[in-house]
Amino acid sequence: MSKPIGIMLDPDAVRLLVRQGDGDVLREVLWSPDAPEAMVDALRAHVVSPSAIVVIVGLGFLEVAAPDLPPLEASAKQAMLWRDADRYFPIAEPAAVVCTNGIALAIPASRLEGWIRALRALAPVRAVISSPQAYARVLGSGAAQLAAGLGEAGVVRAEGGAVRSVRRTPAPRDGDSSPAEHTTTVGAKDVLINATSWLDAPPSDQVLNFALALTIRRDAQRRWATSAVWAFGAVALLLFAADRARSSQLTALQQRVEQLSERSKPAVRAETRRSRAQAELAMLAQANARQSAADSPLAVLAQLTRILPRDAFVQRLEFDGQQWRVDGTADNAPRLVPLLDGNARFRDVRIAAPSQRFLDVGRQRESFAISFRMRIADGGASGTP
């Protein structure tokens, strides 16, 4: 399917641009306005499946008027002209009209519908405009001549690309080189090149009747819906592709992780053994340091052995995290507290439980339970909060 094209319908010929070599060439096809199907068959020899058509209705087919309408929107003015076309134009039947800057252009609706119906066999018709509108947009500002009816010439005056006035004048006679007014030459080729700029023109800016306006509006909505569906499908496809790519990448990464994990198992096991060995060494070092400390159980027991008399027997030595407690028996339990309290290594020496007397193989003995704390080398005390 090729690009959109413009087709200009004048009474004498149909004009269009044909791709030839590296450029576009203006072609004219003779036709009969009453036999549009034959015209379409002739056009097929020049263009193949254009994507869309912009129809330019020549001034020779149009009636021109300057109706006194209230200041309404263009669509409202167009609707008023549809209803009362016979008041402003010499057209007895329903008309297709356009109103631009107070200038109204009209053509019998049945004739225009027949042309559009025939052209739709070639490609969708996206816009229908008048030749004064097309020439004014190319002209910009100023005046230009354009084709009209037989024996006539048309003059369109434009300002800012919009139509300001349209009138017909008698065609210049042979040998008459003095134009009635100064005009700028605008070629039909330039107008046809610019025709595609009307593809998305609103219906109120086109030469239409109600039925054609409704059809063009529905076609525009259908194109918008189709574009939205395609856009949604493209986004969905993109998201699906992204999700598939992400899933594939995730699967590849998981496989890579499994491979690396399998290859690293010996190293992980070795690292685990090394960490466990280091923890054991640290525990042993801590135990050794604790064993050699002044407040270690062996050190405390050794110190008690040096201070307690020979008749004293230690049965239990415990430490609750705050203070030590020693339980045992002796011949004279009360004298043990002064002995421990008088030693510089012991502090806070107290009786932890009442002493009891008993006979041991006919010998009187006494139990003792004494609590205390140990002083450490830097002057603190073991068990001090």
C-alpha positions in Angstrom: 0.0 0.0 0.0 1.4 3.4 -1.1 1.1 6.8 0.6 -2.0 9.0 0.7 -2.8 11.0 -2.4 -4.8 14.0 -3.4 -7.3 14.0 -6.3 -8.6 17.3 -7.8 -11.9 17.1 -9.5 -12.4 19.9 -12.1 -15.1 19.9 -14.8 -12.5 19.3 -17.6 -10.2 16.7 -15.9 -9.2 14.9 -12.8 -5.7 15.8 -11.7 -3.4 13.8 -9.5 0.3 13.3 -8.8 2.0 10.1 -10.1 5.3 8.8 -8.8 7.8 8.7 -11.6 11.5 8.2 -11.0 12.6 10.3 -8.0 9.7 12.8 -8.2 6.0 13.3 -8.6 4.5 14.2 -12.0 1.2 15.9 -12.5 -1.3 13.7 -14.5 -4.7 14.6 -16.0 -7.4 12.1 -16.6 -10.4 13.1 -18.7 -13.7 12.1 -17.2 -17.4 12.7 -17.2 -18.8 13.9 -13.8 -21.9 11.7 -14.5 -19.7 8.5 -14.8 -17.4 8.4 -11.8 -16.8 4.6 -12.1 -15.1 5.0 -15.4 -12.9 7.7 -13.9 -11.9 5.4 -11.1 -11.0 2.7 -13.6 -8.8 5.2 -15.4 -7.1 6.2 -12.2 -6.1 2.6 -11.5 -3.7 2.8 -14.4 -1.8 5.6 -12.6 -2.0 4.7 -8.8 -1.9 1.3 -7.0 -3.6 0.9 -3.7 -3.1 4.4 -2.1 -3.6 4.3 1.7 -6.1 7.2 1.7 -7.5 9.9 -0.6 -8.1 13.6 -0.1 -10.7 14.9 -2.6 -10.4 18.5 -3.8 -13.7 19.6 -5.4 -13.0 22.2 -8.1 -14.6 25.7 -8.1 -16.4 24.8 -11.3 -18.7 22.4 -9.3 -19.3 24.8 -6.4 -21.8 27.5 -5.7 -20.5 30.4 -3.7 -22.4 32.6 -1.2 -21.8 34.9 1.7 -24.7 34.1 4.0 -25.6 36.3 7.0 -25.3 33.7 9.8 -25.1 34.3 13.5 -21.7 34.1 15.2 -21.8 30.3 15.9 -19.2 27.5 15.7 -18.3 26.2 12.3 -20.2 23.0 12.8 -23.3 24.9 13.8 -23.1 27.1 10.7 -22.6 24.0 8.6 -25.8 22.4 10.1 -27.8 25.6 9.4 -26.7 25.6 5.8 -27.6 21.9 5.5 -31.1 22.8 6.7 -31.6 26.0 4.6 -29.3 25.4 1.6 -32.0 26.5 -0.8 -32.1 29.9 0.8 -28.5 30.7 0.0 -27.6 28.6 -3.0 -29.4 27.9 -6.4 -29.6 24.2 -5.4 -33.1 22.6 -5.0 -31.9 19.4 -3.5 -29.9 18.7 -0.3 -26.4 20.1 -0.4 -23.0 19.4 0.9 -21.6 22.6 2.3 -18.6 24.2 4.1 -18.5 27.7 5.7 -15.1 29.3 6.2 -14.7 33.0 7.3 -18.2 33.9 6.2 -17.7 32.3 2.7 -20.0 29.3 2.0 -19.4 26.8 -0.7 -22.0 24.2 -1.7 -22.5 21.3 -4.2 -25.5 19.0 -4.6 -25.0 16.2 -2.1 -26.2 13.4 -4.4 -23.5 14.3 -7.0 -20.7 14.4 -4.4 -21.9 11.2 -2.7 -21.7 9.4 -6.1 -18.1 10.5 -6.6 -17.0 9.6 -3.1 -18.7 6.2 -3.4 -16.8 5.5 -6.6 -13.5 6.7 -5.2 -13.9 4.5 -2.1 -13.4 1.5 -4.4 -9.9 2.8 -4.9 -9.0 3.8 -1.3 -10.7 5.3 1.8 -11.7 8.9 1.4 -10.3 10.8 4.5 -11.3 14.3 3.6 -13.3 16.3 1.0 -12.3 20.0 0.6 -12.9 22.8 -1.8 -10.3 24.0 -4.2 -10.5 27.6 -2.8 -9.5 26.1 0.6 -6.7 24.1 -0.8 -5.3 27.0 -2.8 -5.6 29.4 0.1 -3.6 27.1 2.4 -0.7 26.9 -0.2 -1.0 30.6 -1.1 -0.8 31.9 2.5 -1.7 35.5 1.9 -2.6 37.2 -1.4 -4.7 36.3 -4.4 -4.4 33.5 -6.9 -6.3 32.2 -9.9 -7.7 28.8 -10.0 -9.8 26.7 -12.5 -13.6 27.3 -12.5 -16.4 26.5 -14.9 -16.2 26.6 -18.7 -15.5 30.1 -19.9 -14.7 31.3 -16.3 -11.7 31.8 -14.1 -11.8 31.8 -10.4 -9.9 34.1 -8.0 -9.4 33.3 -4.3 -8.1 35.8 -1.9 -6.4 34.4 1.2 -5.0 35.7 4.5 -2.9 33.5 6.8 -3.8 30.4 4.8 -7.6 30.9 5.2 -10.1 31.9 2.5 -11.2 35.6 2.6 -13.1 35.8 -0.6 -13.9 33.7 -3.7 -15.3 35.0 -7.0 -15.6 34.0 -10.6 -14.5 36.2 -13.5 -14.8 35.7 -17.3 -11.9 33.7 -18.7 -9.3 35.9 -20.4 -9.7 36.1 -24.2 -6.9 35.0 -26.5 -4.3 37.7 -26.7 -5.5 39.4 -23.6 -2.4 39.6 -21.3 -3.6 42.2 -18.8 -5.2 40.5 -15.8 -8.0 42.2 -14.0 -5.9 42.2 -10.8 -2.5 41.1 -9.6 -2.5 37.4 -8.7 0.0 35.0 -7.5 0.5 31.8 -9.6 -0.2 28.6 -7.6 0.2 25.4 -9.5 -2.1 22.5 -9.2 0.9 20.3 -8.4 1.7 22.4 -5.3 -1.9 22.1 -4.2 -1.9 18.3 -4.6 1.4 18.0 -2.7 -0.2 19.9 0.1 -3.4 17.9 0.0 -2.4 15.4 2.6 -2.2 18.1 5.2 -6.1 17.9 5.2 -6.2 14.2 6.2 -7.3 14.9 9.7 -9.3 18.0 9.1 -12.5 18.3 11.2 -15.8 17.6 9.3 -16.8 21.3 9.8 -13.8 22.3 7.6 -14.9 20.0 4.7 -17.4 20.0 1.9 -19.9 17.5 3.3 -23.5 16.7 3.9 -24.7 15.1 7.1 -24.3 11.6 5.9 -20.8 12.1 4.6 -19.8 14.0 7.8 -21.1 11.1 9.9 -19.2 8.6 7.8 -16.0 10.5 8.0 -16.4 11.0 11.8 -17.1 7.3 12.3 -14.1 6.4 10.1 -11.9 8.7 12.3 -13.2 7.0 15.4 -12.6 3.6 13.9 -9.0 4.5 13.0 -8.5 5.9 16.5 -9.9 2.7 18.0 -7.8 0.5 15.7 -4.7 2.6 16.6 -5.5 2.2 20.3 -5.9 -1.6 19.9 -2.6 -1.8 18.0 -0.9 0.4 20.6 -2.3 -1.7 23.4 -1.2 -4.9 21.6 2.2 -3.5 21.0 2.5 -2.6 24.7 1.2 -6.0 25.8 3.7 -7.7 23.4 6.5 -5.5 24.7 5.6 -6.4 28.3 5.3 -10.0 27.4 8.7 -10.0 25.7 10.2 -8.1 28.6 8.7 -10.7 31.0 9.9 -13.5 28.9 13.4 -12.0 28.7 13.4 -11.4 32.4 12.2 -15.0 33.1 14.9 -16.3 30.7 17.5 -14.2 32.4 16.3 -15.3 35.9 16.4 -18.9 34.8 19.9 -18.5 33.4 21.1 -16.8 36.6 19.5 -19.5 38.8 21.3 -22.1 36.7 24.5 -20.2 37.1 24.0 -19.9 40.8 23.4 -23.7 41.1 26.5 -24.4 39.0 28.6 -22.0 41.2 27.1 -23.4 44.4 28.0 -26.9 43.3 31.5 -25.9 42.4 31.9 -24.0 45.7 30.7 -26.8 48.0 34.2 -28.0 48.8 35.4 -24.5 49.5 32.2 -23.8 51.6 32.8 -27.0 53.6 36.5 -26.1 54.1 35.4 -22.6 55.2 32.9 -24.1 57.7 35.6 -26.4 59.2 38.0 -23.4 59.4 35.4 -21.2 61.1 34.5 -24.0 63.5 38.2 -24.6 64.3 38.7 -20.9 64.9 35.7 -20.8 67.2 37.0 -23.8 69.2 40.5 -22.2 69.4 38.9 -19.0 70.7 37.0 -21.0 73.3 40.1 -22.8 74.3 42.1 -19.6 74.6 39.3 -18.1 76.6 39.2 -21.1 78.9 43.0 -21.0 79.3 42.8 -17.3 80.0 40.0 -17.9 82.5 41.9 -20.8 84.1 44.9 -18.7 84.7 42.9 -15.7 86.0 43.0 -14.8 89.7 39.3 -15.4 90.0 39.1 -18.7 88.2 37.6 -21.6 90.0 41.0 -23.4 90.4 42.7 -20.2 91.5 40.0 -19.5 94.1 40.1 -23.1 95.3 43.9 -22.9 95.6 43.7 -19.7 97.5 41.1 -21.3 99.9 43.4 -24.3 100.3 46.3 -22.0 101.4 44.2 -20.1 103.9 41.8 -22.6 105.4 43.2 -24.8 108.3 44.0 -28.4 107.8 40.9 -29.6 109.6 38.6 -27.8 107.1 37.2 -29.8 104.2 35.6 -28.0 101.2 32.6 -29.9 100.0 31.2 -27.4 97.4 32.4 -24.3 95.7 30.1 -22.3 93.4 29.9 -19.0 91.7 26.5 -17.3 90.8 28.0 -14.6 88.7 28.2 -12.1 91.5 29.8 -13.8 94.4 31.4 -17.1 95.5 30.1 -19.5 98.0 32.1 -22.3 99.7 30.5 -25.1 101.8 32.3 -27.6 104.0 33.1 -28.8 107.5 35.7 -27.8 110.1 36.5 -28.3 113.8 35.8 -24.6 114.4 33.7 -23.0 111.7 33.3 -19.5 113.2 37.0 -18.8 113.0 37.1 -19.3 109.2 35.3 -16.0 108.5 38.1 -13.9 110.1 40.7 -15.9 108.3 39.2 -15.2 104.9 38.4 -11.6 105.7 41.9 -10.9 106.8 43.3 -12.0 103.4 43.8 -9.3 100.8 42.4 -11.5 98.0 39.0 -11.8 99.7 36.4 -9.2 100.3 32.8 -9.0 101.5 33.2 -12.2 103.5 29.9 -13.3 105.1 28.2 -16.3 106.7 25.8 -17.7 104.1 24.0 -20.2 106.3 23.9 -21.2 110.0 26.5 -23.6 111.2 25.5 -27.0 112.5 27.4 -29.3 114.9 27.6 -33.0 114.5 29.8 -36.0 115.5 32.1 -37.5 113.0 33.4 -40.9 114.3 33.1 -39.6 117.8 34.7 -36.3 116.9 32.7 -33.0 117.1 32.6 -31.1 113.7 30.8 -28.0 112.5 29.4 -27.2 109.0 30.1 -23.8 107.4 28.7 -21.9 104.4 30.6 -18.7 103.6 30.1 -16.2 100.7 32.7 -13.8 99.4 34.1 -12.0 96.5 37.6 -12.1 95.0 39.8 -9.1 94.4 41.6 -9.1 90.9 45.0 -7.7 90.1 43.9 -4.2 89.0 42.1 -3.5 92.2 38.6 -4.5 91.2 36.6 -7.4 92.5 35.3 -10.5 90.8 31.5 -10.4 90.8 31.2 -6.6 91.2 28.3 -5.3 89.2 
